[in-house]
């Protein structure tokens, strides 16, 4: 009876170790593939951004920077007003 209990405990420990290992491996591969997809998405965005900006004139770039500045100022004002 004692040997049977020891065997059952060994089987449980072995199963737990196998389950943890396979779970870790699947999480690791999912994380790795997600990171790879994020890297690819960023590269695609970077290429699209470069193509767009390279085709803009200096005047268009100045207008875009001015618009971004205005939007940033408005968002900063809203956040600042809520913080106090």
C-alpha positions as a printed NumPy array, in Angstrom:
array([[  0.   ,   0.   ,   0.   ],
       [  2.87 ,   2.362,   0.837],
       [  4.622,   1.489,  -2.447],
       [  1.405,   2.144,  -4.315],
       [  1.095,   5.616,  -2.718],
       [  4.714,   6.406,  -3.598],
       [  4.118,   5.357,  -7.207],
       [  1.005,   7.527,  -7.399],
       [  2.887,  10.521,  -6.013],
       [  5.727,   9.991,  -8.496],
       [  3.22 ,   9.807, -11.356],
       [  1.528,  12.996, -10.169],
       [  4.849,  14.826,  -9.914],
       [  5.913,  13.587, -13.328],
       [  2.578,  14.687, -14.846],
       [  2.793,  18.099, -13.167],
       [  6.326,  18.63 , -14.467],
       [  5.344,  17.585, -18.004],
       [  2.276,  19.831, -17.951],
       [  4.255,  22.825, -16.699],
       [  6.955,  22.29 , -19.312],
       [  4.521,  22.032, -22.19 ],
       [  2.561,  25.06 , -20.972],
       [  5.757,  27.092, -20.723],
       [  6.821,  25.998, -24.202],
       [  3.479,  26.95 , -25.734],
       [  3.514,  30.33 , -23.964],
       [  7.082,  30.935, -25.092],
       [  6.279,  30.121, -28.719],
       [  3.129,  32.27 , -28.624],
       [  5.065,  35.159, -27.138],
       [  7.82 ,  34.724, -29.694],
       [  5.392,  34.638, -32.628],
       [  3.487,  37.643, -31.255],
       [  6.735,  39.583, -30.882],
       [  7.723,  38.607, -34.422],
       [  4.346,  39.857, -35.696],
       [  4.768,  43.125, -33.784],
       [  8.231,  43.576, -35.271],
       [  6.859,  43.004, -38.757],
       [  3.96 ,  45.42 , -38.142],
       [  6.389,  48.078, -36.928],
       [  8.616,  47.622, -39.982],
       [  5.567,  47.937, -42.259],
       [  4.462,  51.114, -40.444],
       [  7.983,  52.542, -40.571],
       [  8.206,  51.923, -44.331],
       [  4.787,  53.486, -44.926],
       [  5.723,  56.505, -42.78 ],
       [  9.032,  56.958, -44.625],
       [  7.296,  56.789, -48.008],
       [  4.669,  59.318, -46.926],
       [  7.081,  61.798, -45.364],
       [  9.596,  61.56 , -48.184],
       [  6.941,  62.635, -50.686],
       [  5.907,  65.717, -48.647],
       [  7.234,  69.191, -49.321],
       [  8.899,  71.249, -46.598],
       [  5.758,  73.392, -46.313],
       [  3.568,  70.3  , -45.828],
       [  5.937,  68.988, -43.157],
       [  5.786,  72.321, -41.298],
       [  1.973,  72.241, -41.439],
       [  1.906,  68.662, -40.121],
       [  4.26 ,  69.556, -37.259],
       [  2.096,  72.588, -36.409],
       [ -1.036,  70.43 , -36.348],
       [  0.685,  67.85 , -34.133],
       [  1.778,  70.647, -31.799],
       [ -1.781,  71.973, -31.495],
       [ -3.196,  68.499, -30.824],
       [ -0.491,  67.835, -28.231],
       [ -1.185,  71.144, -26.516],
       [ -4.925,  70.457, -26.305],
       [ -4.371,  66.952, -24.918],
       [ -1.806,  68.288, -22.434],
       [ -4.235,  70.972, -21.272],
       [ -6.99 ,  68.419, -20.738],
       [ -4.732,  66.089, -18.783],
       [ -3.331,  69.003, -16.779],
       [ -6.81 ,  70.247, -15.882],
       [ -7.876,  66.791, -14.661],
       [ -4.718,  66.324, -12.589],
       [ -5.47 ,  69.32 , -10.351]])
